[in-house]
Amino acid sequence: MKKIVSLGFDEARAEARAEGKAQEKFATAKRMLALGKSLQDIMLITDLPMSKIQELQAEIKSA
């Protein structure tokens, strides 16, 4: 909370927006993994690095 207070309102809003976009990319990647899409396709569509997609894949398999 202190971090947001120390930032200006516009900076805090931009940071929140970026976090929301990142969360949406991860959610999209998880749905695509569940549908059996290739890691390459997921990387191209979400712009996530392959290492992050592989981490998500490992999380899903261990769940």
N, C-alpha and C positions, 0 to 999 in steps of 0.2 A: 504494500500500500504506500509506503514512503516513497518508493521509486516513482509511482505515478504522480504523487504530489510534487515531487521535486522536478518533474518534467513539466513543460508547458502543456496546456490543454491540447493544442494541435499535435504535439509530439506524442502525447499519451494516446490520442485517438489514432494516429498513424501506426503506433506500435500495436494497438489492439486490433486494428484492421489486418496488419501483417500476420499476427498470431492466428486470426480467424481464417485467413487464406491458407496458412500452413496446415491448420487442423482439417480444413476441407480437402486439401491434397492427400493427406494421410487417410481420411475417410474414403475418398475415391479409390485410392490404391488398395485399401482393404476390401472394398466391394469387388474390385476387379480381380484380386487374388481369389476371392471366394467363387468367382465365376470361372476360374481357371485360365484367365488371360496370361499371356507370356510376360515375363519380367521386362523384356525389352519394350513391349507395347505399353506396359504400365509406366515405364520410365519416360517414354516419348510423350504420353498423354498428360502425365502429372508434373513433369519436369523435376521429379524427385531423383536424387542420385541412386544408383543401383544399390549401394550399400544400405541405404535406408529402406528400400523395398525388400531387400533380403532380410533385414531385421524384422520388418512387419511379417514377412512370410514365416520366419522362425517363431514369432509370437503366436501366430495363428495355429501353427502345427503343434505347439506345446500346450495350447489351451484346450 
